[in-house]
Amino acid sequence: MNSTTEYSKIIAGTMTWGKWGKRLTTDEMVCLMNHCVDLGITTFDHADIYGDYTTEADFGAAFSKSGIQRENVQFISKCGIQFKVESRSNKVKHYDYDSEYIIWSVEQSLQKLNTEYLDLLLLHRPSPLMDPEEISLAISKLKQEGKIKQFGVSNFSPSQIKLLETKVKVEGNQVECSLTSNDVMDNGTLDDCIIKGRMVMAWSPLGTYFRKSSDRTNRIQKIIDQLAPKYNATEDQLLLAWVLRHPAGIRPVVGTANEVRLALAIKALEIQMELEDWFLLMEACNGSEVA
């Protein structure tokens, strides 16, 4: 991906800013997005479905009041998932990648976000019925009209990307990646991104560490407790540093709406985790040494 330097190394995920989480007011969103920009977090990750199709509009209303110049930030959004919600007449949750729907969805996102373009559009999840030709028609039109700058996918396997690339260039992949969910390091997903120069974004980069107690998280905690003084770092910073250590240049999408935790996240970029410490954490996660 030729212009990855335009995106911040830590990305602000907006999924919980609205109805699906904190229910921030317009003024609270203004403060939070300015706090992000002040920290150097200039990339904001959206999806049309967030907040049952309401969060983009909430964010857009705040952005118009924020005083932030559009050229100083990057907007990512996703489309394709069709939810069963009051605002839509869907009979069943499904994926829609018809060219007309992709174009309509992007135009809806632009209107809600109060912007003329998306820096990056992602297909949210792969569909068994997706047609590369149909998708290519939409992406080509959107790029020609300046409504999107770049195109990528989310949660796609290398073979699914290869299918799309018979017709359209895929410039990024956003996948689940953390210490406790690291399959993408073994199944070829990150290899594909390195080989093809795709930008890699990691959603849920802290994994399940803070969400569930188990033998595995207890093992990880013991190692983190050992490493925290060495790196003068918090638990979440070490978990982010573990992801950031990968040569794919992974950009964590941090979902917190807490200003202090966002500040801690950006400081994780300063941690240079040593090789054996990285493998100590991997061993704690797996419960055994590597083969």
Protein Blocks (a to p, Z undefined) as FASTA:
>chain_A
ZZlmmpcfbdcdfklmmmmlnopafklmmmmmmmmmmnopabdcddfkggghplmmmmmm
mmmmnopafklpccdddehiacddfkbccfbdcddfbfklmmmmmmmmmmmnopabdfbd
cdfbacfkbcfklmmmmmmmmmmnopafbdcdehiafklmmmmmmmbccfbdcddddfkl
cklmmnommmmmmmnopacddehklmmmlmpccfklmmmmmmmmmmmmmnopafklmmmm
mmmmpmnlpacddfbfbfklmmmmmmmmmpccdfklmmmmmmmmnopacZZ
